């Protein structure tokens, strides 16, 4: 029986020495924009392919598909990026306002705010001298005091992300992944011989994009890559199917 520690165990053990922990905690935390990319990529592919499926279901030409799909890419991509920018900025503004309010409360009602800290740490299991010491330590530093009130009382996070980076990541993912459903129709329209069934190729490329985005997400979350990929394909497939059925139902009006 092999009793030697695995390489993974060795790496984790080395990462938990006092020196390694001090280096890790001393670095600025890396802000993740994965959510913004996944959000933009999936919505870009879903909405663009929904346009493609709806127009295809209505029996319109590839030219109409390209025009409507490109319009969706630019307009909806910009709209989503701006919405994400404004939403992320609103989170920052909310945190700044909360901090300002807590600082004002501490100046006006210091004893009441100390009591809030006491009850917060009492709920965490602190008692007696340990509780008194925790309250004294936290309330001796204004920043630490406000940080605690913002996170434990108001449930807000202290780490904020860049609104510009969040919006840009959404826009880039939306346009790049959202363009895939259109490529088959663009080639079909531009090539001399065209394609026999551009919609089928578009569906395959879009499905592959869904799966890759979902599987890529699994690297950062606790989920198997194939399950995450299939889940994303299923969500996109339902949206595209609904758009196709609506297009067919309204075909007679075109």
C-alpha beads as a LAMMPS data file, in Angstrom:
LAMMPS data file: protein, C-alpha beads

254 atoms
253 bonds

1 atom types
1 bond types

-500.0 500.0 xlo xhi
-500.0 500.0 ylo yhi
-500.0 500.0 zlo zhi

Masses

1 110.0

Atoms # bond

1 1 1 0.000 0.000 0.000
2 1 1 1.389 3.382 -1.024
3 1 1 1.533 5.636 2.067
4 1 1 3.456 8.490 0.433
5 1 1 1.516 11.771 0.259
6 1 1 0.268 12.646 -3.205
7 1 1 1.674 15.597 -5.133
8 1 1 -1.650 17.411 -4.644
9 1 1 -1.451 16.908 -0.883
10 1 1 2.130 18.162 -0.853
11 1 1 1.155 21.311 -2.746
12 1 1 -1.748 21.993 -0.394
13 1 1 0.452 21.408 2.649
14 1 1 3.104 23.796 1.285
15 1 1 0.403 26.396 0.629
16 1 1 -0.642 26.312 4.304
17 1 1 2.630 27.156 5.978
18 1 1 2.607 30.455 7.932
19 1 1 4.838 32.083 5.306
20 1 1 2.687 30.935 2.361
21 1 1 -0.500 32.060 4.105
22 1 1 1.002 35.486 4.848
23 1 1 2.019 35.915 1.184
24 1 1 -1.409 34.827 -0.055
25 1 1 -3.355 37.075 2.303
26 1 1 -1.033 39.987 1.561
27 1 1 -1.948 39.964 -2.126
28 1 1 -4.900 41.903 -3.470
29 1 1 -7.811 39.549 -4.203
30 1 1 -8.362 38.904 -7.910
31 1 1 -11.785 40.077 -8.985
32 1 1 -13.614 37.597 -11.182
33 1 1 -15.551 38.642 -14.264
34 1 1 -16.523 35.066 -15.160
35 1 1 -20.192 35.771 -14.441
36 1 1 -20.168 38.684 -16.885
37 1 1 -18.566 36.574 -19.625
38 1 1 -20.948 33.630 -19.132
39 1 1 -23.896 36.011 -18.985
40 1 1 -22.919 37.729 -22.238
41 1 1 -21.874 34.574 -24.082
42 1 1 -24.997 32.556 -23.349
43 1 1 -27.382 35.431 -23.957
44 1 1 -25.570 36.381 -27.161
45 1 1 -25.843 32.887 -28.580
46 1 1 -29.417 32.379 -27.338
47 1 1 -30.861 35.650 -28.636
48 1 1 -29.046 35.593 -31.979
49 1 1 -29.947 31.977 -32.690
50 1 1 -33.500 32.696 -31.558
51 1 1 -33.644 35.383 -34.246
52 1 1 -32.188 32.929 -36.768
53 1 1 -34.648 30.197 -35.764
54 1 1 -37.630 32.532 -35.791
55 1 1 -36.849 33.921 -39.245
56 1 1 -36.053 30.446 -40.545
57 1 1 -39.353 29.178 -39.177
58 1 1 -41.115 31.993 -41.003
59 1 1 -39.467 30.893 -44.233
60 1 1 -37.622 34.149 -44.917
61 1 1 -34.355 34.482 -46.838
62 1 1 -30.811 34.239 -45.502
63 1 1 -30.408 37.973 -46.205
64 1 1 -33.178 38.780 -43.725
65 1 1 -31.593 36.424 -41.187
66 1 1 -28.233 38.186 -41.508
67 1 1 -29.744 41.666 -41.228
68 1 1 -31.907 40.886 -38.197
69 1 1 -29.186 38.811 -36.555
70 1 1 -26.561 41.535 -36.974
71 1 1 -28.967 44.166 -35.668
72 1 1 -29.617 41.992 -32.619
73 1 1 -25.885 41.505 -32.060
74 1 1 -25.117 45.200 -31.970
75 1 1 -28.245 46.571 -30.300
76 1 1 -28.832 43.841 -27.726
77 1 1 -25.117 43.430 -26.999
78 1 1 -24.756 47.149 -26.321
79 1 1 -27.918 47.177 -24.223
80 1 1 -26.727 44.257 -22.091
81 1 1 -23.270 45.776 -21.630
82 1 1 -24.741 49.106 -20.524
83 1 1 -27.198 47.363 -18.196
84 1 1 -24.387 45.370 -16.599
85 1 1 -22.270 48.527 -16.293
86 1 1 -25.089 50.410 -14.579
87 1 1 -25.960 47.471 -12.325
88 1 1 -22.356 46.987 -11.204
89 1 1 -21.941 50.721 -10.624
90 1 1 -25.168 50.749 -8.601
91 1 1 -23.682 48.068 -6.345
92 1 1 -20.653 50.290 -5.738
93 1 1 -22.883 53.273 -4.997
94 1 1 -24.977 51.203 -2.607
95 1 1 -21.883 50.136 -0.667
96 1 1 -20.542 53.699 -0.507
97 1 1 -23.883 54.968 0.771
98 1 1 -24.072 52.182 3.361
99 1 1 -20.587 53.004 4.624
100 1 1 -21.445 56.698 4.853
101 1 1 -24.618 55.910 6.797
102 1 1 -22.816 53.606 9.221
103 1 1 -20.080 56.180 9.836
104 1 1 -22.759 58.770 10.597
105 1 1 -24.548 56.407 12.981
106 1 1 -21.292 55.650 14.808
107 1 1 -20.610 59.351 15.287
108 1 1 -24.159 60.071 16.490
109 1 1 -24.962 56.886 18.443
110 1 1 -21.657 55.208 19.387
111 1 1 -23.078 53.193 22.287
112 1 1 -25.949 51.894 20.206
113 1 1 -23.549 50.879 17.431
114 1 1 -21.291 49.151 19.994
115 1 1 -24.304 47.204 21.177
116 1 1 -24.981 46.129 17.588
117 1 1 -21.407 44.829 17.325
118 1 1 -21.856 43.013 20.637
119 1 1 -25.034 41.291 19.476
120 1 1 -23.481 40.414 16.105
121 1 1 -20.550 38.632 17.756
122 1 1 -22.743 37.101 20.427
123 1 1 -24.749 35.489 17.635
124 1 1 -21.455 34.099 16.286
125 1 1 -20.880 32.294 19.612
126 1 1 -18.661 34.761 21.493
127 1 1 -19.270 34.995 25.245
128 1 1 -17.847 36.627 28.387
129 1 1 -14.363 38.098 28.129
130 1 1 -13.925 36.897 24.545
131 1 1 -17.040 38.836 23.556
132 1 1 -15.921 41.971 25.403
133 1 1 -12.480 41.744 23.802
134 1 1 -13.944 41.280 20.311
135 1 1 -16.194 44.325 20.742
136 1 1 -13.283 46.446 22.020
137 1 1 -11.010 45.410 19.150
138 1 1 -13.603 45.980 16.428
139 1 1 -14.841 49.330 17.751
140 1 1 -11.322 50.679 18.311
141 1 1 -10.826 51.043 14.550
142 1 1 -13.399 53.014 12.532
143 1 1 -12.755 51.189 9.249
144 1 1 -12.981 47.762 10.858
145 1 1 -16.128 48.847 12.708
146 1 1 -17.814 50.079 9.528
147 1 1 -16.668 47.023 7.550
148 1 1 -18.264 44.753 10.132
149 1 1 -21.539 46.649 10.100
150 1 1 -21.679 46.662 6.297
151 1 1 -21.061 42.923 5.972
152 1 1 -22.713 41.459 9.087
153 1 1 -25.613 43.848 9.593
154 1 1 -26.448 44.870 6.024
155 1 1 -25.243 41.732 4.218
156 1 1 -23.199 43.651 1.625
157 1 1 -19.793 42.713 0.267
158 1 1 -16.688 44.837 0.702
159 1 1 -15.138 43.857 -2.636
160 1 1 -16.421 45.776 -5.642
161 1 1 -15.765 45.087 -9.320
162 1 1 -15.040 47.558 -12.098
163 1 1 -18.261 48.534 -13.931
164 1 1 -16.236 49.176 -17.087
165 1 1 -14.616 45.739 -17.035
166 1 1 -17.929 44.042 -16.256
167 1 1 -19.728 45.804 -19.124
168 1 1 -16.879 45.254 -21.568
169 1 1 -16.637 41.550 -20.735
170 1 1 -20.367 41.144 -21.337
171 1 1 -20.203 42.987 -24.668
172 1 1 -17.162 41.077 -25.956
173 1 1 -18.626 37.689 -25.032
174 1 1 -22.035 38.608 -26.462
175 1 1 -20.639 39.694 -29.840
176 1 1 -18.075 36.909 -30.276
177 1 1 -20.262 33.978 -29.213
178 1 1 -23.446 35.573 -30.547
179 1 1 -21.921 35.892 -34.027
180 1 1 -21.510 32.125 -34.411
181 1 1 -25.156 31.410 -35.430
182 1 1 -24.782 33.918 -38.280
183 1 1 -21.530 32.615 -39.782
184 1 1 -23.173 29.794 -41.731
185 1 1 -25.687 32.190 -43.300
186 1 1 -23.013 34.767 -44.091
187 1 1 -20.958 32.103 -45.868
188 1 1 -24.061 30.766 -47.616
189 1 1 -24.897 34.258 -48.842
190 1 1 -21.345 35.187 -49.894
191 1 1 -20.078 31.917 -51.415
192 1 1 -20.750 31.141 -55.047
193 1 1 -22.093 27.643 -54.356
194 1 1 -23.520 28.348 -50.920
195 1 1 -24.529 25.660 -48.438
196 1 1 -27.166 23.026 -48.726
197 1 1 -28.624 23.671 -45.266
198 1 1 -27.101 26.700 -43.509
199 1 1 -29.650 26.481 -40.684
200 1 1 -28.433 22.995 -39.724
201 1 1 -24.804 24.143 -39.657
202 1 1 -25.816 27.222 -37.648
203 1 1 -27.626 25.013 -35.130
204 1 1 -24.599 22.716 -34.794
205 1 1 -22.191 25.634 -34.297
206 1 1 -24.508 27.257 -31.765
207 1 1 -24.954 24.008 -29.862
208 1 1 -21.190 23.551 -29.775
209 1 1 -20.791 27.122 -28.485
210 1 1 -23.358 26.471 -25.750
211 1 1 -21.578 23.316 -24.693
212 1 1 -18.103 24.883 -24.701
213 1 1 -19.244 27.893 -22.658
214 1 1 -21.033 25.670 -20.145
215 1 1 -18.136 23.219 -19.914
216 1 1 -15.685 26.094 -19.518
217 1 1 -17.750 27.446 -16.634
218 1 1 -17.331 24.148 -14.792
219 1 1 -13.613 24.854 -14.304
220 1 1 -14.533 27.601 -11.854
221 1 1 -17.514 26.008 -10.106
222 1 1 -18.207 22.690 -8.415
223 1 1 -19.934 21.006 -11.363
224 1 1 -18.937 18.331 -13.880
225 1 1 -17.977 19.719 -17.301
226 1 1 -20.390 17.541 -19.259
227 1 1 -23.343 18.355 -16.996
228 1 1 -22.646 22.100 -17.191
229 1 1 -22.292 21.866 -20.963
230 1 1 -25.507 19.917 -21.463
231 1 1 -27.403 22.244 -19.149
232 1 1 -26.390 25.246 -21.252
233 1 1 -27.276 23.421 -24.483
234 1 1 -30.705 22.566 -23.074
235 1 1 -31.431 26.166 -22.068
236 1 1 -30.396 27.491 -25.468
237 1 1 -32.290 24.738 -27.272
238 1 1 -35.550 25.567 -25.514
239 1 1 -35.225 29.263 -26.398
240 1 1 -34.420 28.484 -30.025
241 1 1 -37.255 25.967 -30.266
242 1 1 -39.774 28.483 -28.961
243 1 1 -38.557 31.103 -31.449
244 1 1 -38.790 28.612 -34.316
245 1 1 -42.359 27.629 -33.392
246 1 1 -43.413 31.285 -33.166
247 1 1 -41.880 31.913 -36.578
248 1 1 -43.796 29.001 -38.052
249 1 1 -47.031 30.117 -36.398
250 1 1 -46.676 33.606 -37.867
251 1 1 -45.441 32.420 -41.244
252 1 1 -48.742 33.122 -42.903
253 1 1 -48.552 36.787 -41.883
254 1 1 -45.252 37.392 -43.703

Bonds

1 1 1 2
2 1 2 3
3 1 3 4
4 1 4 5
5 1 5 6
6 1 6 7
7 1 7 8
8 1 8 9
9 1 9 10
10 1 10 11
11 1 11 12
12 1 12 13
13 1 13 14
14 1 14 15
15 1 15 16
16 1 16 17
17 1 17 18
18 1 18 19
19 1 19 20
20 1 20 21
21 1 21 22
22 1 22 23
23 1 23 24
24 1 24 25
25 1 25 26
26 1 26 27
27 1 27 28
28 1 28 29
29 1 29 30
30 1 30 31
31 1 31 32
32 1 32 33
33 1 33 34
34 1 34 35
35 1 35 36
36 1 36 37
37 1 37 38
38 1 38 39
39 1 39 40
40 1 40 41
41 1 41 42
42 1 42 43
43 1 43 44
44 1 44 45
45 1 45 46
46 1 46 47
47 1 47 48
48 1 48 49
49 1 49 50
50 1 50 51
51 1 51 52
52 1 52 53
53 1 53 54
54 1 54 55
55 1 55 56
56 1 56 57
57 1 57 58
58 1 58 59
59 1 59 60
60 1 60 61
61 1 61 62
62 1 62 63
63 1 63 64
64 1 64 65
65 1 65 66
66 1 66 67
67 1 67 68
68 1 68 69
69 1 69 70
70 1 70 71
71 1 71 72
72 1 72 73
73 1 73 74
74 1 74 75
75 1 75 76
76 1 76 77
77 1 77 78
78 1 78 79
79 1 79 80
80 1 80 81
81 1 81 82
82 1 82 83
83 1 83 84
84 1 84 85
85 1 85 86
86 1 86 87
87 1 87 88
88 1 88 89
89 1 89 90
90 1 90 91
91 1 91 92
92 1 92 93
93 1 93 94
94 1 94 95
95 1 95 96
96 1 96 97
97 1 97 98
98 1 98 99
99 1 99 100
100 1 100 101
101 1 101 102
102 1 102 103
103 1 103 104
104 1 104 105
105 1 105 106
106 1 106 107
107 1 107 108
108 1 108 109
109 1 109 110
110 1 110 111
111 1 111 112
112 1 112 113
113 1 113 114
114 1 114 115
115 1 115 116
116 1 116 117
117 1 117 118
118 1 118 119
119 1 119 120
120 1 120 121
121 1 121 122
122 1 122 123
123 1 123 124
124 1 124 125
125 1 125 126
126 1 126 127
127 1 127 128
128 1 128 129
129 1 129 130
130 1 130 131
131 1 131 132
132 1 132 133
133 1 133 134
134 1 134 135
135 1 135 136
136 1 136 137
137 1 137 138
138 1 138 139
139 1 139 140
140 1 140 141
141 1 141 142
142 1 142 143
143 1 143 144
144 1 144 145
145 1 145 146
146 1 146 147
147 1 147 148
148 1 148 149
149 1 149 150
150 1 150 151
151 1 151 152
152 1 152 153
153 1 153 154
154 1 154 155
155 1 155 156
156 1 156 157
157 1 157 158
158 1 158 159
159 1 159 160
160 1 160 161
161 1 161 162
162 1 162 163
163 1 163 164
164 1 164 165
165 1 165 166
166 1 166 167
167 1 167 168
168 1 168 169
169 1 169 170
170 1 170 171
171 1 171 172
172 1 172 173
173 1 173 174
174 1 174 175
175 1 175 176
176 1 176 177
177 1 177 178
178 1 178 179
179 1 179 180
180 1 180 181
181 1 181 182
182 1 182 183
183 1 183 184
184 1 184 185
185 1 185 186
186 1 186 187
187 1 187 188
188 1 188 189
189 1 189 190
190 1 190 191
191 1 191 192
192 1 192 193
193 1 193 194
194 1 194 195
195 1 195 196
196 1 196 197
197 1 197 198
198 1 198 199
199 1 199 200
200 1 200 201
201 1 201 202
202 1 202 203
203 1 203 204
204 1 204 205
205 1 205 206
206 1 206 207
207 1 207 208
208 1 208 209
209 1 209 210
210 1 210 211
211 1 211 212
212 1 212 213
213 1 213 214
214 1 214 215
215 1 215 216
216 1 216 217
217 1 217 218
218 1 218 219
219 1 219 220
220 1 220 221
221 1 221 222
222 1 222 223
223 1 223 224
224 1 224 225
225 1 225 226
226 1 226 227
227 1 227 228
228 1 228 229
229 1 229 230
230 1 230 231
231 1 231 232
232 1 232 233
233 1 233 234
234 1 234 235
235 1 235 236
236 1 236 237
237 1 237 238
238 1 238 239
239 1 239 240
240 1 240 241
241 1 241 242
242 1 242 243
243 1 243 244
244 1 244 245
245 1 245 246
246 1 246 247
247 1 247 248
248 1 248 249
249 1 249 250
250 1 250 251
251 1 251 252
252 1 252 253
253 1 253 254
